């Protein structure tokens, strides 16, 4: 299976990156081909709503790093989003990618039938804090006709290394096993 992983944290070696790496390592061990894009370390703007998607041959007429990610999404069998919760929502660093999935719809790309997963964490212990990430990803997957195969939702982590005090990385490994 071809899996595209898109991360949304600018903090290398942070908690969501640790879970991402655990997921990728297990997915590759299972024989999957994984392409990773660290959106927070790329130049990706928001959608301009111009609806000129694919008119230039690229997903977006406004040429930035989203056009590097789009072909991988189109060709993938599965897409996994990983990110921390920022102020009760999706971090801006990955929101541009999610918003610009619109280009694949406007461009008439047949992307239905993919599998989708989510890996997220937050500082607070209240699981509903992750709703601001979980619900938009679930709704986006439903709109795109993607099958949500699983979610890793880990509360109570903030400082680098806090994830090691949880089973978050084990949950991420278990998520990889759901992609069959």
HELIX and SHEET records of a PDB file:
HELIX    1   1 UNK A   15  UNK A   29  1                                  15    
HELIX    2   2 UNK A   39  UNK A   41  5                                   3    
HELIX    3   3 UNK A   66  UNK A   75  1                                  10    
HELIX    4   4 UNK A   92  UNK A   99  1                                   8    
HELIX    5   5 UNK A  102  UNK A  106  1                                   5    
HELIX    6   6 UNK A  127  UNK A  130  5                                   4    
HELIX    7   7 UNK A  131  UNK A  144  1                                  14    
HELIX    8   8 UNK A  162  UNK A  165  5                                   4    
HELIX    9   9 UNK A  168  UNK A  176  1                                   9    
SHEET    1   A 4 UNK A  33  UNK A  38  0                                        
SHEET    2   A 4 UNK A   2  UNK A   7  1                                        
SHEET    3   A 4 UNK A  78  UNK A  86  1                                        
SHEET    4   A 4 UNK A  89  UNK A  90 -1                                        
SHEET    1   B 5 UNK A  33  UNK A  38  0                                        
SHEET    2   B 5 UNK A   2  UNK A   7  1                                        
SHEET    3   B 5 UNK A  78  UNK A  86  1                                        
SHEET    4   B 5 UNK A 115  UNK A 121  1                                        
SHEET    5   B 5 UNK A 147  UNK A 154  1                                        
END                                                                             
